[in-house]
Amino acid sequence: MKLREEIHRSIDALDSQSLVVVHEQLQLLLKSRSDQPTSLPASSLEEVLVLTRCDPGDWSADVIAERSDRL
């Protein structure tokens, strides 16, 4: 069964109060999509280095630790 058809069937089975909630959620979802910029400009390497220069942490160790569960 296609997702769209399953959603339609689920909506058809809802009562009036539930439909109001679903409608409000859809409106919020659509509003949040339209508020977001479509794409952000990419930062140059120099900008990234300037922004991260003062961080005393070891980023590579943090990334390795975060990804350790994937090994």
C-alpha positions in Angstrom: 0.0 0.0 0.0 1.3 3.4 -0.9 2.0 5.8 1.9 -0.4 8.5 0.5 -3.2 5.9 0.4 -2.5 4.8 3.9 -2.6 8.4 5.2 -5.9 9.0 3.4 -7.4 5.9 5.0 -6.2 6.9 8.4 -7.6 10.4 8.0 -10.9 9.1 6.9 -11.2 7.1 10.1 -10.6 10.1 12.4 -13.3 11.9 14.4 -13.8 15.7 14.1 -11.6 16.6 17.1 -8.7 14.5 15.8 -9.1 16.1 12.3 -8.7 19.6 13.9 -5.5 18.4 15.6 -4.2 17.0 12.3 -5.1 20.1 10.4 -3.3 22.3 13.0 -0.2 20.1 12.8 -0.2 20.3 9.0 -0.4 24.1 9.1 2.5 24.2 11.5 4.5 21.9 9.3 3.8 23.9 6.2 4.6 27.1 8.0 7.9 25.8 9.3 8.9 24.6 5.8 8.2 28.0 4.3 10.1 29.9 7.0 13.3 28.0 6.4 15.8 29.3 3.9 16.2 26.9 0.9 19.9 26.9 1.3 22.6 28.5 3.3 25.7 30.0 1.7 28.7 27.8 2.2 31.4 29.1 4.5 34.9 29.3 3.1 37.7 27.4 4.7 39.2 30.6 6.0 36.0 31.6 7.8 35.7 28.2 9.4 39.3 28.4 10.6 38.8 31.8 12.1 35.6 30.7 13.9 37.2 27.5 15.3 40.7 28.9 16.1 39.9 29.7 19.7 38.4 26.3 20.5 40.9 24.3 22.7 39.2 21.0 22.1 40.3 18.1 19.9 37.6 17.9 17.3 39.0 14.9 15.5 39.0 12.9 18.8 35.4 14.0 19.4 34.3 12.9 16.0 36.1 9.5 16.4 34.4 9.0 19.8 31.0 9.9 18.4 31.3 7.5 15.6 32.9 4.6 17.6 29.6 2.7 17.6 29.7 2.5 13.8 33.0 0.6 13.7 
